[in-house]
Amino acid sequence: QLQASGGGLVQPGGSLRLSCVVEGSVFSVDTMGWYLQAPGKQRELVADITAGLDRNYGDSVKDRFTISRWNAKNTVYLQMDNLKPEDTAVYYCYADVLVRRSGNYQGYWGQGTQVTVSS
């Protein structure tokens, strides 16, 4: 399971840091990432990062958000700076997980954490 934390209410221009950990014993974690879903809209990529630390960002968050990970703890972070009201959404973490060496990588989603940017 993926456990996300760090959402909340922040004023425009403020910052938040989201965290997501892959809980339990797993063999390997490949790509980890964050997606957002605003009311009435489809889920969209915010940023993702491979085990080799290659990063990919959505156009709307480039130069404002930074994704990082701690491989030893199977944890991914999203540092969100200069937040805007349009960043308001539920943020979901995602990870490609190999539970057992003999299995296949499968995608898992966290439960979502609300980020609200408002004055």
C-alpha positions in Angstrom: 0.0 0.0 0.0 1.0 3.6 -0.6 0.5 6.1 2.2 0.5 9.8 1.3 0.6 12.7 3.6 1.3 16.5 3.6 -1.7 18.1 2.0 -3.5 21.0 3.5 -4.6 24.6 3.0 -2.1 27.2 1.9 -2.2 30.8 0.7 -1.2 31.6 -2.9 2.6 31.8 -3.2 3.0 29.4 -0.3 4.6 26.0 -0.1 3.7 22.5 0.8 5.6 19.2 0.8 3.9 15.9 0.1 5.3 12.5 1.0 4.3 9.0 0.0 5.8 5.8 1.2 5.4 2.3 -0.1 4.4 0.3 3.0 5.3 -3.3 3.6 8.0 -5.6 2.3 8.6 -5.3 -1.4 11.4 -6.4 -3.7 11.8 -3.3 -5.8 10.1 0.0 -6.7 10.6 1.5 -10.1 8.8 4.8 -11.2 7.1 6.8 -8.5 5.0 9.8 -9.1 2.3 12.3 -8.3 -0.9 13.0 -10.2 -3.6 15.5 -9.4 -7.3 15.4 -10.0 -9.4 18.6 -9.8 -13.2 18.4 -9.4 -14.8 17.4 -12.7 -11.5 16.8 -14.4 -9.4 13.8 -15.4 -6.4 12.8 -13.3 -3.2 14.3 -14.8 0.5 13.8 -14.2 2.2 16.3 -11.9 5.7 14.7 -11.9 7.3 11.3 -11.8 10.8 10.0 -11.1 12.5 6.7 -12.0 14.6 4.6 -9.7 17.6 6.0 -11.6 16.3 9.6 -10.7 15.2 10.6 -14.2 12.5 13.2 -13.6 9.5 14.2 -15.7 7.2 17.2 -15.0 3.8 18.4 -16.2 4.0 21.7 -18.0 1.9 23.6 -15.4 4.3 22.8 -12.5 7.7 23.1 -14.2 10.0 25.5 -12.2 7.7 25.5 -9.2 7.5 21.8 -8.1 10.4 19.4 -7.4 10.1 15.7 -7.1 12.6 13.6 -5.3 12.8 10.1 -3.7 14.6 8.2 -1.0 15.1 4.8 -2.5 16.2 3.1 0.7 12.9 4.0 2.3 10.7 3.6 -0.9 9.5 7.2 -0.4 8.7 9.9 -2.9 8.4 13.6 -2.1 6.8 16.5 -3.9 8.0 20.0 -2.9 5.5 22.5 -4.1 6.5 26.1 -4.2 4.8 29.3 -5.4 1.5 27.5 -5.2 -1.4 28.9 -7.2 -5.2 28.6 -6.8 -5.3 26.4 -9.9 -3.1 23.9 -8.1 -6.0 23.1 -5.9 -6.8 19.4 -6.3 -6.6 16.0 -4.7 -3.0 14.7 -5.2 -2.4 11.0 -5.6 0.9 9.2 -5.4 1.7 6.3 -7.7 4.4 3.6 -7.8 5.4 0.7 -9.9 6.1 -2.0 -7.4 7.7 -5.5 -7.7 6.4 -7.3 -4.6 8.4 -10.5 -5.2 11.4 -11.1 -7.4 9.5 -13.7 -9.4 6.6 -11.4 -10.1 5.9 -8.5 -12.4 5.8 -4.8 -11.7 2.3 -3.5 -10.9 1.0 0.0 -10.4 -0.3 1.1 -7.1 -2.1 4.3 -6.1 -2.2 6.1 -2.7 -5.4 7.3 -1.1 -5.1 10.9 -2.2 -4.4 14.0 -0.2 -6.2 17.3 -0.6 -4.3 20.5 -1.5 -6.2 23.7 -1.4 -4.6 27.0 -2.4 -6.7 29.9 -1.3 -6.5 33.3 0.5 
